Amino acid sequence: MKAHERTHETGADKVVSDLKRVVHDSQELLHSSAEMAGDRARMMRDRLADAMDAAKDTCAKLEKKVAAGAKATDRVIRENPYQSLGVAFGLGLLIGVLVTRK
């Protein structure tokens, strides 16, 4: 795995992991509240179930976009290696100048 892919995936994987953890915790809350009776409890469970479905859809879409972005980045770098090196060098130089400024 390339360094740029690791950095990109690390941030995206964290978002996806956090989203999956929220969905899991929400499912546990939904199951534990199953004994609660009343219209308000039922409404809350329905809203939570809808939110979980939306979160799952968002997570799946995010995973697809991240994978597509990583593939596109890899393809551009492979097709234009010298230009990519030039851009990376230029950005590194610019960041270095800005960081060392007082």
Secondary structure as UniProt FT lines:
FT   HELIX           3..32
FT   TURN            33..35
FT   HELIX           39..79
FT   HELIX           81..100
//
